[in-house]
């Protein structure tokens, strides 16, 4: 009986140059390990076993590139998917698309820092793929722009949640909904003016293409920064959905938990009723508790551990004893692109001449050229 996983991995295993490890490599190939080996011997052949960098020009490098970029596999990439399941049906080809997107990002951003939220800010402020020249690659950019917008939203949401948890910890007996709302509004107004919500929205629309402004908001530690992050996520995703009209963006817009569609509707309703920012702050703060409560209960119903940090009983929000020392963290900008950047360096596809700055190697550029050629043929 054949093993597909073994068969697909065999060419990669054959590409490993075990001979570079000398006598020790030959012993390992035969299944033998020496009882004793000196550190000097290991150091001399370390490159043959190094997992953090693939030897340049090696058969191993060529085989990995072939697998990751689906080279010599005739296939055309669709440019429209109703949902992620349809995309997953073509996982091998779309893995190659993900790698091609990563290299394109490095290629066009050579003078800009990448990594964590710096990457997300670059993606939000640069429409760097031509839809006419690279339709599938442009679809990948659209979905990454949604991820960037969602991360900004979650950055603000989780920081508001953490601040609300901190507020409840000051009240051992808990707070009613009304008193919590009052407490939160007063907390906001102690540091900020009670401006109309529309002023936040207009500030976001004015600065949505400003990298410096977006970085300052993501890194900011003021209540107003948290609300602006939420507005950045909602407005960026809304504008992209309207501009690109791609089906998958509409699906993501409605996705639970905490769907953009509902939160954007809340924002619009508050603007129409001339509601001030402190009210929005208090509403989102309590909603963050509600969503945390519901999500935690849903996870527990599926057999997962109890992660509840709040309780709601007899009309009072309170912190249970088990959560008194728990400090919830804020969402970060770390994504799979950060992992991809590290792997691409190990594969010799990109290099980093300066910290957080990357450029394509000759091998990386060749991968782009060959991938593009196969997609156009």
N, C-alpha and C positions, 0 to 999 in steps of 0.2 A: 504493500500500500504506500503510495507516494505521499510525501509531506511537502505541501506547497511552500510553507515558510522556509523549510530547509533548502528546497530547490532554488527559491528566489535569493536566498542569502549565500548560496554556494559560490557564485562568481565573485562576490565581495570577499568571502573568506579566502578564495584562491588568489585574490589580488594582494593579500597581505604578504609582504616580503619577509618570510620567516628566516630566510638565509642571512639577512642582515644581522640577526642575533647570534650568528656563529654556532658554536657547539651547543650552547644553552638552548638556542632556538630549535636545533635539530632534536635535542632531548625532549623538549616540550611537544614537538610535532609527534614524537613517538609515545607521548604520554608519561614521560619520566621527569621528575624534578630532583635536582641534586640535594643531598643532605645538608650541604654547606656551600655558600658562595660568598665571595668577598664583595665589599661595597665598590671597589674599583672595577671589578668585572661588570657589575650592574651598570655603573656609570658609563662604561665604554660602549654599551649596547642599548642604552636607555632610549635612544631615538626610535628603535625598532618597536618599542612597546608604548611609546608616548600616545596617550589618548587625547591630549590637548592640542595637538597640531599634526596634521597629515603631511607626510613628506611631499614637497612640491615636485610635480612631474611624475609621481609614482603611479603604478597601476592601481593602487588603492584609491588615490585621489580621483583618477579617471573613472573608476567604477562607481564611486560615490556620486560623482557629478552626473553620471549617466542615469543612476537610479533617481536621484533627487529632482532632476530636470526632465525625467521621462524622455530622454533622448532616443531617437530611432524608433519611437512608438507613434505611428501615424494616428493623430487624433485632433479634432477641431474642438476648441473650447467654446461653449455657448456663452452668450453675453447677457442672458436673462434667466433668472431662476425664481420660481414662485416662493420657495422656502429653502431652508438650509438642508433639508433632507434630500432634495433634488440635487443640490450641489455635492453632497456627500457621496452620491452614487457615482461620481466621477473623481473619487478621492485621489487616485494616483496622478491624474492630469492636473488636478487643482492643487496638489502639493507642489507640482512644478510651477504653477502660477504664483503660489505664495512665495517661492524662492525668487522667481523673476521679479515680483513686486519689490521684494527686499532689496535686490540689486539695483532696481530702478530708483528706489528711494535714496540709496547711497550715492548713486551716480549724479542725481540732480541736486543733492544737498551737500556737496563736497565742502563748502565753506561754512556750513551751519552745524552746530552741535546736535547730536542725536543721542537718545537714551531717555527712558522714562517719559516724563511729561514734555520734555523738549521735543521728542519725536511726535507726540500728539499735537503739539502746537504747530509744528512744521506742516503736518498733514492737513490741519484745519485752515492754514493760511496759504496753501499752495495747491492749485489744481494742476498737478505737474505731469499728468498723463493725457495724451490726446485720445479722445474717444474714437476719432476716425482712424488713427494709426494703430491703436492698441485697444480695441473694444473690450476684450476680456480683462485686460490689465486695468482699464478704467473702471470696470465693475468692482474690481478688488479695491481700488482707491475709494470708491463710494462707500463700501462697507467699512473700511478703516476710518473714514471720516465720521461714520456713525459711531464707531467704537470710541473715537476721540471725544465726540460730543457727549456720549454716555458717561465717559470717565469724568469729564468736567462736572456733569450733573451729580454723579455719585460722590465726587469730592466734596461738593457743597452739602449734599444731603447727609453724608456720614458725619461731617463736622457739626452740623446743626444737631443731629441725633446725639453726638457725644456731649455737646454743651447742655442739651436738655437732660440727659442722664445726670450730669454734674449738678444741675439745678435741683433735681429731685433728691439727690443725696443730702442736700442741705435741710430737707424736710423729712424727718424720721417717720412722721405720721402720715406722710403722703400729701397730695394736693388734689382737690377736686378739679374737674375740667375747667371750670370758670376761673378758679384761683391760679391754675397753671397758666392759662392764657394771659391773665393779668401779670403774673410774675415774669413771663417771657417777654411781653411787650415792654415792661419797665426795664428789663435787662437790656433790651435792644436800644431803647431810648436813652439809657445812661451813657451810651457811647456814640450814638448816631442821631442825625436829624430824621424826623418823621416825614420824609419826602414821598411824593406820589410814586406808585409802582412803575408808572410809565417812564419815569426818569431813569430807572435802572435799565429798562428795556431799550430806551434810546441810546444810553451809554454803551450797551452791548452792541447794538447795530452799528454804531459809529466806530467801534474799536475791534470788530470781529476779525479783521485782517491784520491787526497789529500784534506781531509776535511778542514784543516787549510787554504790552498791556496784558495779554493773555497769560504770560509767564508770571507776572506780578499778581494776577488774580489767583492763579493756581497755588502760588506759594504764600499768599496772604493769610493772615491770622486774625482778621477782623470779621465781625458778624456780617458786615456789608459785602465782604469778599465772598463769603459762603453763599449768600443770595445771588450774587453776580455769577458765580460758577454754575448755579442751577439755571439761571437765565441763559448763560452761554450755551449750555448743553441743549436746552429746549429750542432756542432760536436757531442755532447752527443746524440742528437736525431738521427743523421745520423748513428752513430755507433750502436745504439739500433735497428734501422730499419733494418740494414744489419744483425745484430746478431740474432735477434728473428724472423724475417720474418713473423710477425703477421699481418694479413690484416688490422686491425684497425690502426696500426701504419703508414701504407702506406696512408690511408685515412687522418689521421691527418697531415702527412707531406705535403699534397697538400692543406690543408684547408686555406681558406681566413677568415678574411683579413690578409695581410702580411704573405703569406704562406712561410714556411721554404724552400720549393722546390725552389722558386724564389730567396730568399736571399742566399741560399747555392750556387746556380748557379752563383750569382754575385760574391761571395767570390772566387769561383774556377776560374772564368774568370779573375779576378784581379790578382790572384796568377800567372796564366799562362802568363799574360802580364807584370809580374814583377812590378806591381803597388805598390806604397808606401802607408803607413798607412794614411798619411794626406789626400790623395785622397779618400780613403775609408771612412774616417771620414766625409768629405764634402758631399760625395754621399749619405751616410745614413742619414745625417742631413737633406738634402733637401728632400729625399724620405720620411722622417718622416713628413715633412710638407705636402707633396702631399697626403700621406695616411690619415693624420688627416683631410685634406680638403675634400677628397672623402667620408670618413666615416661619417663626420658631415653632408654633403649634403644628403647622403643616409638616415640618421636618420631623417633629416628634411622632406624629401620627404614622410616619413611614418607618419608624424604628430608630431614628437618629437620636443622639443625646440631647438632653435639655439644655438649650442655649439662651433661655429667657433671661433678660437683664432687667425687665420691668414686670409689674403685676398691676392689674386693674380689678379692684374689688370694692364693692359697696360705693361705687361712684368715685373712687379715689385712685389716682396713679401713685404708685410707690415702688421703691427698690427693694426686692427681696433680700434677705440676709445673705444668701449665697452669692449675690452679685455686688455686694457693697465695695469690694476691693477690685472689681473689674473695671478697667478703663478702656472703652471701645476706641479702636483706632480709625483713622481717616483713610479713605480710598487713596491709593497712590497711582502714579502714572506708569507703573511697570506692566508691560504687555509681552506677548509672545515675540514681538519684534525685537525686544531686548535679548531674548534667548537666541533668536535667529542671528542677530549681529555677532554674538559670541561664537556660534557654530560656524558662521561664514568666515570668521577669522581663522578658526581651527582648520577649516577646509582649504584655506588659502585663496578664497574668493574675494575677500576684502582685507584691507590693512588699516591700521590706525596710527598715522604719523603723529597726531596730537590727541590728548585725552578728549574723548567724546566726539572726535572728528574722524570720519572714515572715508576711504576712497577705494575704488575697484582695483584689483590686481589685473594683470593681463589675462589670467585664467578666468576671473569673474567677467571681464568684458567679453571674452570669447563665448562664455555661457549665454550672455545676453544676445549676442549676434546669432548663435546657432538656434536658440529658442525662437527668436523672432523669425528666422528663416523657415523653420519647420512649421510655424503657425501660419505663415503666408503662402506656403506651397500647397 
